Amino acid sequence: MSIGKDEKPIYAKVNHPVFWVSVIACFLVYGPMMIFQNAAQEPVNKAIHFITYNTDWLWEFVIFGCLIFLAWLAMGRYGNVKLGGPDDKPEFSTFTWISMMFCGGSGAALVYWALIEPISYLQAPPFWIEPFSPQAAQYCLAYGIFHWGFSAWATFAVPAVAFAYMYYVRKKPYLYPSYACRGVIGKAADGWLGKFIDAIVIVGMVGGMATSLGFVIPMLSKISADYFGIADNIQFKLIVCVLFSCIYTWSCYHGLKGGIAKLADMNMYLTFIILGFVMIVGPTTFMFSLFGDNIGVLLQNFVRMSFYTDPITKSGFPQDWTVFYWAWWLAWAIYVGLFAARISKGRTIRSLILNMIFSATIGSMLFYLVFGSYQVDAILNHGADLAAILKTQGGPAVVSAFLNTLPFSKVVIPFFIFVMAISQATGVDAASFTMANMACYEVKDGVEPPKWIRLFWAAMLFFSTVALLLVGGMQVVQLSSVLTAVPVLFLLIILAISTVKWLREDFGYARPLTTDKYDGEIDTVNAESIPQASK
């Protein structure tokens, strides 16, 4: 179903129980932060310490399990299954498709952390390495790429495959997690358990996106304040937050093709300009040399890094970094998965998995190659005390200091602010659009959620971000993801089981699918009932 230029758009019906339960839950989580700002600090710190230090092994096993599951799915015969009918073609070009997925799952937070993480790993490296040593430099990019790479995108790809298969192969117009769990929980997906699952996931999505904005808004605020020579106080941060909200609200209002796709394309082109400029004016040879060395370290130690918990010396490194990141990605997982599924019509399961894991990881690598290497060179080769700036003034000050070292900074800084705002707006748009889909009943192909509900979730993200800014502190921002991601940890397992169950029900245990017809005998279903696989 497509909407012509002269036709009125078709809007889905709102699922009021899911909508109102999730709204009330969001206000219960973020409302007290705004009211009891100072009192919220201590319980927040205790909560995040308890969760990350007592369940570190669980997060790591589940995330690594996602990688194993997706490798089996992509490389096996089910990888040829087309997400749609035999004549369905992709709605977006490959560049736009990858751009939308990448921007929806990263945003300006990737730039922030590509500039901050290498400094943190140099001054407090893992595996008991001496700070600021050559050995520490070997991990300063590797760990950043590890946290934003294969494992991160694997958490997004598991729900993406489940939702895309349900939506385009089984033709079920239900873009919410509970229905995708139907393969495990059965008819309970239609009752209050299903509505509870959907509401909890929406709250988690708000927490995950608010976490990202909790890093990005202070960064944009600090850079802007330094540029104009004014104080970077809470009032100015709120002004920046309001202006930024206007950008993503406009795009969200214009929908998937009218707003989000255009922003994603624009963001990718502008980002390439920034990356290319810094690469040219920076220590290019050193960048590639350090990057190559770190990639080798990452590949050699990937499994070790995936299961590192440090239970004896309790340095806290894996809990403060890896466990936090895995929780952050899980808080985003359902939203990115739903969004990726919605834009992947006409692709195969293999194409969806490989592009989400490898294409997106390569994109993340570019940021650490350019921004991360630039920071390491400034510290180790030019004596810049960025670690002191990070400790005394915080991450946003480090980003501002980086920009002021670039040539033509008076022109570069406004351009950088604009690109970062567009980049983050793309991710927020995708989140608002996805939450709106989840709060509706049937969202058939060509149908979109009502504009008012899209705008509402955009406003809710603004509200939750303001709550985090008012409380302040890295721990509060981190807890926003960790706490809301706990239920998703188990939901991811259910989605994987449901996907396998559906595939076996529809395709049985035949030999590899290489044509539109199946070779061999079908063990579990009639050939007439089986959807066609791609050529």
Secondary structure, 3 states (H helix, E strand, C coil): CCCCCCCCCCECCECHHHHHHHHHHHHHHHHHHHHCCCCCHHHHHHHHHHHHHHCHHHHHHHHHHHHHHHHHHHHCHHHHEECCCCCCCCCCCHHHHHHHHHHHHCCCHHHHHHHHHHHHHHHCCCCCCCCCCHHHHHHHCHHHHHHHCHHHHHHHHHHHHHHHHHHHHCCCCCCCHHHHCHHHHHHHHHCHHHHHHHHHHHHHHHHHHHHHHHHHHHHHHHHHHHHHCCCCCHHHHHHHHHHHHHHHHHHHHCHHHHHHHHHHHHHHHHHHHHHHHHHHHCCHHHHHHHHHHHHHHHHHHHHHHHCCCCCCCCCCHHHHHHHHHHHHHHHHHHHHHHHHHHCCCCCEHHHHHHHHHHHHHHHHHHHHHHHHHHHHHHHHCCCCCHHHHHHHHCHHHHHHHHHHCCCCHHHHHHHHHHHHHHHHHHHHHHHHHHHHHHCECCCCCCCECCHHHHHHHHHHHHHHHHHHHHHCCHHHHHHHHHHHHHHHHHHHHHHHHHHHHHHHHHHCCCCCCCCCCCCCCCCCCCHHHCCCECC
